[in-house]
């Protein structure tokens, strides 16, 4: 189907640090064509009135396991992945890393195979949260499936990857330089997490080439006044970015405020959202605003990324434009992507429209309206 020339008008356009009123956002051929004063919009564009809603880039989630009743690791099928993509699009998430927690080698390899076969629309790649983690900070992850990040184990795990895995959470105190080099040569973005690292061990991991931290504060060494651990190293190393789960459960909103004050533009949002599941390793039980394992261990959020943005604004004193950057431009920056996470001319026309109550109104994927 040929993409229509569309101009979104009568809204507040937020693009990075810029806010536009009285302008239109122009989309054509799947790309952003620019932001123009309304009187300068070409006549061949169909103007869509958004009724004073907010227009922003589509949201980017670098850690999510499923949505609705689809937990990808429990149903490794092309259809499941497609339902997850559709479900996330209805939430305003137009780019995401489909994540798998620590599991058997067979599950990881099958996930890679399915991902390669799927006709993906919005999934950027796989994020493996494991198996190279520290069992001392396992959280809901099964320790029996955790592995030492040896070159042999890495080769075995990724022997048929062919670029499907784009991100991996590792314990920095357990991984050596040769392993980091191998993973980076494969184009895999590394993030430190599920780690008992001391401050010195974490700083060493960052200096070796780990540029990110997975769900700050959760499943990591504590911030102690005699050893500030991985959180302290995250604050001190100015080249490292960190994700955070802004649901008020995984991280208290006061801790979210402090984290923002300490990290500034290096802090970005993820949902860490899972889906209801009663089989296999991860049997997630819903408790209104979060999930646990049957034994009560916290196992994932029930967030949407737009809800996380709302929580930042309403509970953490973060301005709306900054909260949106935490869910758009900052994760895109970590990925090294300039064509998503912004509304610049030439970028993919992935666009979100929501009202003052954070109710989703419209979603565009490469210029085509999805919801």
Secondary structure, 3 states (H helix, E strand, C coil): CCCCCEEEECCEEEECCEEECCEEEEEECCEEEEEEEHHHCCCCCEEEECCCCEEEECEEEEEECEECCEEHHHCCCHHHHHHHHHHHHCCCEEEEEEEEECCCHHHHHHHHHHHHHCCCCCEEEEEEECCCCCHHHCCCCCHHHCCCCCHHHHHHHHCCCCCCEEEEEECCCCCCHHHHHHHHHCCCEEEECCECCCHHHHHHHHHHCCCEECCCCCCECCCECCECHHHHHHHHCCCCEEEEECCCCCCCHHHHHHHHHHHHHHEEEECCECCCCCCCCCCCEECCCEEECCCCCEEEECCCHHHHHHHHHHHCCCCHHHHHHHCCHHHHHHHCCCCCCCCCCCCECCEEEECCCCCEEEEEECCEECC
